[in-house]
Amino acid sequence: MKIDVISIFPAYLDALKLSLVGKAQESGLLDVNVRDLRDWTTDRHRTVDDTPTGGGAGMVMKPDVWGNALDDVLQRESTLVIPTPSGEVFTQALAARLAQRPHLVFACGRYEGIDARVAQHYRAAGIATVEASIGDYVLNGGEVAALVMIEAVARLIPGMVGNPESLVEESHGEAGLLEYPVYTKPVSWRGIEIPAPLLSGHHANIARWRRDRALEKTAAIRPDMLAALRDRGGLSQTDEAVVRAADEVLRAGGVPATEGEGGADFS
Ligand code: JB8
């Protein structure tokens, strides 16, 4: 896969040289290029923004500069990704779809964003165009959102992760539940023991214990995920009993046993 990122702050994307995304590049599975939007300006001051037509706060990125850049970088098979807080939510499912594409181009805006005609034009020209938000909060520009999306996509490129099982088993994968708690040695740490079933070597009991903890955690903080899984027929009678018991404890003001008692909570 090829990825181009266009930004007025290309140094923001230096983190892509590290870790997993860097390894993907070394292995040849991924080729990331970061480019400076100002290279496509034509005036002496290398202007990329102008005042919002109709009035309002801040500045808007000029469509002509973005047009110059994108005409150069986009190819027939490219997908244009525009990070914006007003886009569709970037999910694991969207990451998986983007991971199938041969070329991604991230257009990172700043200020109040990019003139709306840019997305409109490339969509009308037949370029697959995705305006995407990484969550309901506001950043100062698209660079950090692009980093998040690129990391989520890069680890899904076939042949990327050392252990492919770690991809299918994790949160927001097939199971539709939050991940169960994980532990490593020592068995006792600061007076807290690893739960006994995990030390038993009884694989069916371990699987059941992990599913129960995942169900409890999901019921407590992501009832939306639990409802979606139920609608897909993904909850057994045993699962439903565990969820009912967890809901009972939560309504009584309790916390799941693995979260411990008497601690300080943010909320
Ligand atoms: C200007 O919050 B965000 C985000 C914020 C932005 C731009 C892009 C994305 C461009 N502000 O994800």
Boltz pocket constraint, residues with backbone or C-beta under 6 A from the ligand:
constraints:
  - pocket:
      binder: B
      contacts: [[A, 83], [A, 84], [A, 85], [A, 108], [A, 109], [A, 110], [A, 111], [A, 112], [A, 113], [A, 114], [A, 132], [A, 133], [A, 134], [A, 135], [A, 137], [A, 138], [A, 139], [A, 140], [A, 141], [A, 142], [A, 143], [A, 145]]
      max_distance: 6.0
